[in-house]
Amino acid sequence: MRSAAVAATAVSFALLVTACGGGEKSDDKGKGGAPSASATTAAPAAEALSAAELDKVIVEKADLKGYQVQKAGAEDVVTADKVTTDKAACAPIAHAMSFISPGSPAASAERKVLAEPKKDASAKPEDALAGALGVEVTAVTLGSYEGQGAQDAFASVKKAGTECAGGFSVVHLKESTKVSKVVPESVTAGEEAVAFTVTSDLEGEAFTSKLVVFRKGNTLASFSTISFAPGGVAALPQALVDAQAAKLS
């Protein structure tokens, strides 16, 4: 199962092989130099939340019914430079699907959320195993940005959805995967939101995952959901998105 997950998709693999990446930290953001044009507005520049503050507002088990929530460990983190694409414009989507907040967040927090399989005492062992493999797993990432960073990062994801609709290739560490298409979906959350169905190649078969990204103030929330059920994921993780949006309100 581990090798299948890695081969399946180098954008969502982290969910089932316990490889998750935190957003790159900005060493010079807000330290000297002239502000960017996008940051020079009448309103004062937004201040980013710290990693500790993000940990307090990211979804936890108490916020969800029927889910298990796991915190990413330091040994699981990969940096943005370890997830690359053949088309630069597609990097925001690849990162959002890999526990990496797009752009240059000042801090980030990550959780792995697993839908609890329905228990059926009468199920045959092989059916129970199939049900376990079909569990939906979602990478939840919160990134906090200074100034207009969150708006810019969200815009880059939205733009990638259009420019990368025909697919792209992604390499996570040394594993390469082909994304064949990115199709927009309808979603409402935060102040602005986008969602996509992402189809990748799994040993010659189509593997479908879902991606949701929304912005609330200067925080960006990303949700990448995969499942090894036949055909992949059928619907957006709406309950999870709603729970996170409520916690950020």
LOBAGU-246243 format. One line per 8 residues: number of its first residue (from 0); for each residue x, y, z of N, C-alpha, C, CB. Coordinates in pm, whole numbers. Glycine has a CB too. Layout:
N
NUM	X/Y/Z/X/Y/Z/X/Y/Z/X/Y/Z; ...
This chain:
249
0	83/-120/0/0/0/0/87/125/0/-94/1/121; 200/120/75/289/235/80/343/269/-59/405/208/175; 393/168/-131/449/195/-264/342/239/-361/520/71/-318; 222/185/-346/112/224/-434/76/370/-412/-11/134/-411; 78/411/-284/44/550/-254/145/646/-315/36/572/-103; 271/612/-303/375/698/-358/365/705/-510/514/649/-316; 343/589/-572/332/587/-717/205/656/-764/335/444/-768; 104/653/-681/-26/707/-720/-21/855/-750/-127/681/-613
8	30/932/-659/29/1075/-679/129/1145/-592/-107/1130/-652; 222/1212/-656/325/1282/-580/274/1413/-525/448/1306/-667; 145/1440/-547/87/1558/-484/6/1522/-362/0/1632/-583; -44/1401/-351/-127/1363/-237/-68/1248/-157/-265/1327/-284; 40/1191/-204/106/1076/-140/128/1093/6/236/1050/-205; 159/1214/47/198/1237/186/93/1189/283/225/1384/209; -31/1185/241/-139/1150/332/-131/1007/380/-270/1172/265; -93/916/293/-94/776/332/46/719/353/-165/695/228
16	149/797/330/285/749/356/352/835/463/369/748/227; 270/911/538/315/996/648/429/1088/609/359/911/763; 418/1148/490/514/1251/451/435/1378/436/590/1215/318; 461/1476/520/386/1600/510/482/1716/517/280/1610/621; 448/1826/444/541/1937/438/482/2063/494/585/1961/298; 561/2138/569/521/2269/620/563/2376/522/582/2295/758; 492/2491/526/526/2601/438/664/2653/468/426/2712/449; 729/2705/366/862/2764/386/850/2888/473/928/2799/250
24	944/2904/562/945/3023/646/1015/3136/572/1015/2994/782; 960/3254/586/1021/3369/521/1118/3435/617/913/3470/474; 1246/3447/577/1347/3501/665/1348/3653/665/1481/3449/626; 1300/3713/553/1315/3857/544/1183/3929/526/1406/3892/430; 1072/3856/536/944/3920/513/915/4017/625/831/3816/501; 895/4144/591/863/4244/691/986/4301/761/771/4186/792; 1107/4260/718/1228/4309/781/1302/4403/686/1320/4192/824; 1274/4530/696/1346/4627/614/1303/4623/469/1494/4603/623
32	1358/4714/388/1325/4718/247/1190/4783/224/1327/4579/189; 1167/4825/101/1039/4888/68/932/4783/53/1051/4971/-60; 808/4810/97/700/4713/83/664/4697/-63/578/4756/164; 608/4580/-96/568/4555/-234/449/4642/-269/535/4407/-257; 422/4655/-399/311/4738/-443/180/4686/-388/305/4744/-595; 165/4551/-383/40/4493/-335/19/4517/-187/36/4345/-364; 129/4543/-113/118/4559/31/96/4704/72/241/4506/97; 116/4797/-20/101/4938/12/-43/4979/-9/195/5025/-72
40	-125/4963/95/-265/5000/90/-293/5097/204/-357/4876/99; -412/5152/204/-449/5246/308/-458/5177/443/-581/5313/275; -500/5049/441/-514/4975/566/-376/4930/615/-608/4853/548; -360/4921/746/-231/4874/799/-205/4730/758/-227/4886/953; -78/4696/739/-43/4562/694/-85/4458/798/108/4552/666; -138/4347/750/-180/4240/840/-60/4175/905/-263/4137/765; -75/4136/1029/32/4067/1100/2/3918/1101/48/4121/1244; 101/3839/1071/83/3695/1064/68/3634/1202/199/3630/990
48	-10/3527/1210/-18/3449/1333/108/3364/1345/-147/3359/1334; 144/3330/1466/258/3243/1488/213/3098/1471/319/3265/1629; 309/3007/1465/276/2864/1455/193/2820/1576/404/2779/1443; 226/2872/1693/151/2836/1814/8/2885/1806/220/2895/1938; -11/3004/1751/-147/3058/1736/-226/2979/1633/-142/3205/1696; -160/2937/1526/-228/2855/1425/-270/2721/1484/-137/2834/1303; -188/2666/1570/-220/2539/1634/-349/2548/1715/-106/2493/1723; -382/2668/1760/-503/2686/1840/-629/2698/1755/-490/2809/1927
56	-612/2730/1626/-730/2752/1540/-744/2648/1429/-723/2890/1479; -651/2555/1420/-666/2448/1321/-761/2343/1377/-528/2385/1284; -834/2273/1290/-933/2177/1336/-869/2065/1418/-1009/2118/1218; -943/2020/1518/-902/1908/1602/-1020/1812/1613/-855/1957/1744; -997/1697/1676/-1100/1596/1687/-1227/1649/1752/-1048/1478/1765; -1212/1737/1850/-1328/1791/1921/-1419/1874/1829/-1283/1877/2037; -1365/1920/1717/-1443/2002/1624/-1519/1919/1521/-1351/2099/1552; -1492/1789/1517/-1547/1705/1410/-1606/1576/1468/-1438/1671/1308
64	-1714/1531/1409/-1774/1403/1446/-1744/1302/1336/-1927/1417/1469; -1697/1186/1374/-1670/1082/1276/-1535/1092/1210/-1774/1085/1173; -1441/1165/1273/-1307/1180/1216/-1201/1161/1324/-1292/1318/1151; -1085/1115/1281/-966/1111/1364/-872/1221/1314/-897/970/1361; -804/1288/1405/-714/1397/1368/-576/1369/1425/-768/1534/1419; -475/1376/1340/-337/1353/1381/-252/1476/1351/-279/1228/1310; -162/1509/1444/-71/1622/1422/51/1574/1348/-32/1687/1555; 95/1653/1251/215/1618/1176/337/1631/1266/230/1706/1051
72	427/1536/1256/550/1541/1334/662/1608/1256/593/1401/1374; 763/1655/1326/875/1724/1262/945/1633/1162/974/1773/1367; 947/1502/1190/1014/1410/1099/939/1389/968/1034/1277/1166; 814/1437/964/732/1418/844/742/1535/746/588/1398/883; 800/1644/787/794/1768/709/887/1767/589/829/1886/797; 835/1810/476/919/1838/359/900/1985/325/882/1745/236; 1002/2046/271/995/2187/236/950/2204/91/1132/2254/257; 909/2326/58/852/2353/-74/948/2319/-187/812/2496/-83
80	1078/2332/-164/1174/2303/-271/1182/2154/-304/1311/2355/-232; 1121/2070/-220/1121/1926/-245/1001/1882/-328/1122/1851/-113; 911/1976/-358/794/1946/-441/799/2040/-560/659/1961/-361; 837/1990/-676/857/2073/-794/766/2029/-908/1004/2068/-839; 740/2120/-1000/653/2092/-1115/722/2132/-1245/519/2167/-1102; 676/2070/-1354/734/2104/-1484/681/2237/-1536/706/1995/-1585; 573/2287/-1477/517/2417/-1511/515/2500/-1383/373/2405/-1575; 589/2608/-1381/601/2688/-1259/466/2734/-1205/689/2808/-1285
88	374/2765/-1296/243/2815/-1254/164/2712/-1175/163/2859/-1375; 200/2584/-1188/125/2477/-1122/175/2446/-981/131/2352/-1206; 287/2505/-943/345/2478/-811/248/2507/-696/470/2559/-793; 168/2616/-701/76/2642/-590/-22/2528/-565/-2/2768/-616; -69/2463/-671/-161/2350/-653/-86/2230/-596/-229/2312/-787; 32/2201/-651/112/2089/-601/146/2109/-454/241/2073/-683; 179/2230/-415/212/2258/-276/89/2246/-186/273/2397/-263; -23/2302/-230/-145/2296/-150/-189/2151/-128/-256/2374/-218
96	-153/2062/-219/-189/1922/-205/-84/1842/-129/-211/1861/-341; 20/1909/-82/132/1838/-20/166/1891/119/254/1849/-108; 67/1939/194/91/1993/328/183/2114/325/152/1885/417; 184/2188/216/269/2307/205/181/2426/171/381/2287/98; 182/2528/254/105/2649/224/168/2721/105/97/2742/348; 90/2754/2/144/2823/-116/205/2958/-80/35/2842/-221; 294/3004/-164/354/3135/-143/458/3136/-33/247/3235/-111; 460/3243/45/562/3259/150/496/3286/285/659/3374/114
104	439/3184/346/376/3204/476/479/3231/584/292/3081/514; 441/3306/685/529/3332/798/527/3216/896/490/3462/868; 416/3143/897/402/3027/986/296/2934/929/365/3072/1131; 301/2809/969/201/2713/921/176/2607/1027/248/2648/789; 63/2537/1009/27/2425/1096/-39/2319/1009/-68/2470/1213; -17/2191/1041/-67/2084/958/-135/1975/1041/46/2024/875; -241/1918/987/-308/1805/1048/-346/1703/939/-433/1851/1127; -348/1577/978/-397/1471/891/-531/1425/949/-293/1350/882
112	-636/1432/870/-771/1400/918/-824/1278/844/-867/1521/897; -860/1175/920/-909/1050/862/-1056/1030/897/-825/930/912; -1137/1005/796/-1277/974/820/-1285/834/882/-1361/982/687; -1360/820/991/-1371/691/1057/-1460/598/975/-1427/706/1199; -1410/478/937/-1491/387/857/-1611/337/936/-1407/267/808; -1721/315/865/-1840/264/931/-1819/118/968/-1965/280/840; -1854/85/1092/-1833/-51/1141/-1951/-141/1103/-1814/-50/1293; -1918/-259/1054/-2018/-357/1015/-1969/-493/1062/-2044/-355/861
120	-2024/-540/1173/-1979/-666/1232/-2003/-785/1141/-2048/-689/1364; -2098/-771/1047/-2132/-883/959/-2049/-883/831/-2278/-878/923; -1965/-781/811/-1887/-771/687/-1781/-880/681/-1820/-633/676; -1757/-930/561/-1652/-1029/540/-1516/-960/556/-1666/-1097/399; -1412/-1036/594/-1279/-975/613/-1232/-897/492/-1178/-1082/646; -1254/-954/372/-1208/-884/252/-1284/-755/228/-1221/-974/131; -1414/-753/267/-1492/-631/252/-1448/-526/354/-1642/-661/268; -1415/-573/475/-1368/-481/578/-1236/-416/537/-1352/-554/712
128	-1148/-496/473/-1020/-443/426/-1042/-341/315/-929/-556/376; -1133/-372/225/-1163/-279/117/-1217/-148/172/-1263/-340/18; -1299/-160/278/-1354/-40/339/-1245/44/404/-1458/-77/441; -1147/-23/467/-1038/49/530/-953/121/426/-950/-46/612; -927/56/314/-847/118/208/-922/235/145/-812/15/100; -1054/232/154/-1135/338/94/-1157/458/183/-1266/283/54; -1100/456/303/-1116/568/396/-1059/696/334/-1045/538/532; -1133/804/348/-1085/932/297/-990/996/397/-1204/1027/266
136	-876/1040/346/-775/1105/429/-750/1245/374/-641/1021/432; -754/1343/461/-739/1483/418/-621/1549/486/-866/1561/447; -537/1611/406/-429/1694/458/-485/1834/478/-305/1696/360; -482/1882/601/-529/2017/633/-408/2103/669/-633/2014/750; -394/2213/600/-282/2303/625/-332/2446/643/-179/2296/510; -287/2511/749/-314/2653/767/-183/2729/751/-378/2682/907; -187/2834/671/-71/2921/656/-110/3063/690/-14/2912/513; -27/3133/764/-53/3272/799/51/3361/732/-51/3291/954
144	4/3475/681/89/3561/598/86/3704/648/44/3556/452; 193/3775/620/200/3917/651/153/3998/531/343/3956/691; 108/4120/557/66/4209/450/-41/4148/362/185/4247/366; -17/4151/230/-111/4096/132/-73/3955/88/-118/4188/10; 13/3890/168/62/3758/131/-45/3654/110/156/3710/233; -148/3654/195/-254/3554/182/-335/3575/54/-347/3560/303; -364/3702/24/-437/3732/-100/-356/3690/-222/-470/3881/-107; -226/3718/-219/-141/3682/-332/-130/3530/-347/-2/3743/-314
152	-117/3461/-235/-107/3314/-241/-236/3253/-293/-74/3257/-103; -350/3306/-246/-478/3254/-295/-492/3279/-445/-596/3320/-219; -454/3398/-489/-462/3431/-632/-377/3336/-715/-417/3577/-656; -262/3294/-661/-174/3204/-736/-237/3065/-751/-37/3193/-667; -310/3020/-647/-379/2891/-656/-493/2899/-758/-434/2848/-517; -569/3007/-752/-680/3025/-846/-629/3030/-990/-758/3154/-813; -520/3103/-1011/-462/3113/-1145/-411/2977/-1193/-348/3215/-1146; -351/2900/-1100/-300/2767/-1136/-412/2675/-1180/-226/2705/-1017
160	-530/2691/-1120/-643/2608/-1160/-680/2627/-1305/-761/2638/-1074; -659/2748/-1355/-689/2777/-1497/-573/2736/-1587/-720/2926/-1515; -452/2777/-1551/-337/2751/-1637/-294/2604/-1639/-221/2836/-1592; -335/2528/-1538/-292/2388/-1528/-407/2291/-1550/-228/2362/-1392; -515/2340/-1609/-632/2255/-1632/-599/2132/-1714/-742/2335/-1701; -504/2145/-1807/-465/2034/-1893/-366/1938/-1832/-410/2086/-2018; -327/1964/-1706/-236/1873/-1637/-94/1925/-1626/-234/1742/-1707; -14/1854/-1548/127/1888/-1527/195/1771/-1459/142/2019/-1441
168	326/1775/-1454/403/1672/-1385/458/1729/-1255/518/1618/-1474; 464/1646/-1153/514/1690/-1023/611/1587/-968/398/1715/-924; 715/1635/-903/813/1546/-838/816/1581/-690/956/1561/-902; 786/1482/-606/793/1497/-462/912/1414/-416/658/1452/-391; 1015/1482/-365/1142/1414/-340/1188/1350/-470/1129/1307/-225; 1189/1217/-482/1234/1153/-606/1120/1085/-680/1343/1053/-577; 998/1100/-629/884/1034/-691/814/1127/-789/785/984/-584; 794/1081/-912/731/1162/-1015/590/1113/-1045/816/1162/-1143
176	498/1206/-1062/359/1173/-1091/307/1266/-1199/273/1182/-963; 217/1214/-1281/154/1293/-1385/11/1326/-1345/156/1218/-1519; -19/1454/-1338/-156/1500/-1318/-213/1525/-1456/-163/1630/-1228; -323/1456/-1487/-377/1466/-1623/-474/1582/-1642/-446/1339/-1658; -545/1620/-1535/-636/1735/-1549/-676/1790/-1413/-761/1695/-1628; -711/1918/-1415/-758/1989/-1297/-890/2056/-1333/-651/2094/-1247; -997/2013/-1267/-1132/2063/-1300/-1189/2142/-1183/-1226/1945/-1338; -1237/2265/-1206/-1291/2346/-1096/-1422/2290/-1042/-1311/2489/-1142
184	-1444/2313/-912/-1570/2277/-848/-1622/2398/-772/-1552/2156/-752; -1748/2392/-733/-1808/2503/-661/-1794/2483/-511/-1956/2518/-699; -1750/2588/-441/-1735/2580/-296/-1746/2721/-239/-1600/2514/-256; -1799/2731/-117/-1810/2859/-48/-1752/2845/91/-1957/2907/-41; -1655/2930/123/-1594/2928/256/-1507/3052/271/-1509/2799/278; -1496/3103/393/-1412/3217/418/-1452/3339/337/-1271/3183/389; -1354/3420/300/-1378/3539/221/-1367/3513/71/-1281/3647/260; -1291/3411/35/-1282/3365/-103/-1232/3221/-101/-1189/3457/-188
192	-1281/3142/-197/-1248/3000/-197/-1247/2943/-337/-1345/2923/-109; -1166/2839/-357/-1164/2765/-482/-1157/2616/-448/-1043/2808/-573; -1204/2535/-542/-1197/2390/-523/-1175/2324/-658/-1327/2335/-456; -1108/2209/-657/-1076/2139/-781/-1086/1988/-761/-936/2177/-830; -1122/1921/-870/-1105/1777/-878/-976/1756/-956/-1229/1705/-948; -882/1685/-896/-752/1662/-958/-740/1515/-996/-636/1703/-863; -718/1488/-1123/-706/1351/-1171/-560/1320/-1203/-795/1327/-1295; -508/1217/-1137/-369/1176/-1158/-367/1034/-1215/-288/1182/-1025
200	-249/992/-1259/-234/858/-1314/-180/763/-1208/-140/860/-1436; -253/655/-1182/-211/553/-1087/-191/422/-1163/-315/535/-972; -67/401/-1206/-32/280/-1279/-129/255/-1395/-32/160/-1185; -154/362/-1470/-239/351/-1587/-386/374/-1561/-222/220/-1648; -424/389/-1435/-564/411/-1399/-581/553/-1346/-611/308/-1294; -701/611/-1369/-730/745/-1320/-749/743/-1170/-855/803/-1390; -685/835/-1100/-692/845/-955/-739/986/-922/-553/814/-887; -858/997/-862/-920/1127/-839/-906/1172/-694/-1067/1122/-878
208	-862/1294/-676/-854/1355/-543/-922/1491/-549/-706/1367/-495; -943/1549/-431/-1009/1679/-423/-919/1779/-351/-1145/1667/-350; -927/1903/-394/-850/2011/-331/-941/2130/-306/-729/2052/-419; -937/2183/-183/-1010/2305/-148/-911/2401/-84/-1131/2275/-52; -917/2527/-124/-835/2632/-61/-924/2752/-36/-711/2670/-152; -925/2802/88/-1000/2925/113/-918/3020/198/-1135/2894/182; -952/3147/188/-882/3251/264/-977/3316/363/-823/3357/170; -930/3331/485/-1000/3407/589/-901/3507/645/-1059/3313/702
216	-917/3633/611/-821/3734/653/-684/3704/596/-815/3741/805; -583/3698/680/-447/3669/630/-408/3524/656/-345/3763/695; -509/3436/667/-485/3292/684/-541/3216/565/-549/3241/815; -462/3123/513/-504/3040/401/-520/2897/453/-401/3047/282; -634/2835/424/-661/2697/464/-666/2609/340/-794/2687/545; -592/2499/342/-587/2407/228/-632/2268/274/-444/2402/167; -708/2200/188/-757/2066/218/-735/1977/96/-908/2069/258; -655/1874/109/-630/1781/-1/-677/1643/44/-477/1778/-41
224	-776/1588/-27/-839/1463/15/-815/1352/-87/-989/1483/35; -771/1235/-37/-753/1119/-123/-820/997/-60/-602/1091/-147; -842/896/-141/-898/769/-96/-860/663/-197/-1053/777/-78; -836/541/-150/-806/431/-241/-930/350/-275/-700/341/-180; -1046/410/-256/-1170/348/-304/-1167/354/-456/-1297/421/-246; -1236/262/-525/-1239/266/-671/-1280/404/-722/-1334/160/-725; -1197/463/-807/-1228/595/-862/-1178/711/-778/-1373/608/-880; -1135/683/-655/-1084/791/-572/-1192/861/-492/-1012/892/-656
232	-1181/992/-476/-1273/1070/-392/-1387/1125/-476/-1198/1185/-323; -1510/1107/-428/-1626/1149/-505/-1673/1290/-474/-1738/1053/-481; -1651/1337/-351/-1705/1467/-311/-1605/1546/-230/-1834/1449/-232; -1625/1676/-225/-1540/1763/-144/-1560/1732/4/-1572/1913/-172; -1456/1754/87/-1469/1730/232/-1543/1846/298/-1328/1713/296; -1670/1862/262/-1745/1981/303/-1756/1998/454/-1882/1976/244; -1781/1888/526/-1795/1898/672/-1666/1948/735/-1833/1762/732; -1555/1904/682/-1424/1945/733/-1397/2090/701/-1313/1857/675
240	-1429/2130/579/-1412/2270/538/-1498/2362/625/-1449/2288/387; -1624/2321/647/-1714/2403/728/-1663/2415/872/-1856/2341/728; -1612/2306/927/-1562/2308/1065/-1443/2402/1077/-1522/2167/1109; -1352/2399/978/-1234/2486/982/-1275/2632/961/-1132/2443/875; -1369/2657/872/-1415/2793/847/-1478/2851/974/-1515/2797/730; -1556/2769/1044/-1620/2815/1167/-1516/2848/1274/-1717/2708/1219; -1410/2769/1279/-1308/2792/1381/-1224/2916/1352/-1217/2670/1391; -1217/2956/1227/-1142/3076/1190/-1227/3202/1195/-1084/3060/1052
248	-1358/3185/1215/-1448/3300/1216/-1433/3382/1345/-1593/3254/1200
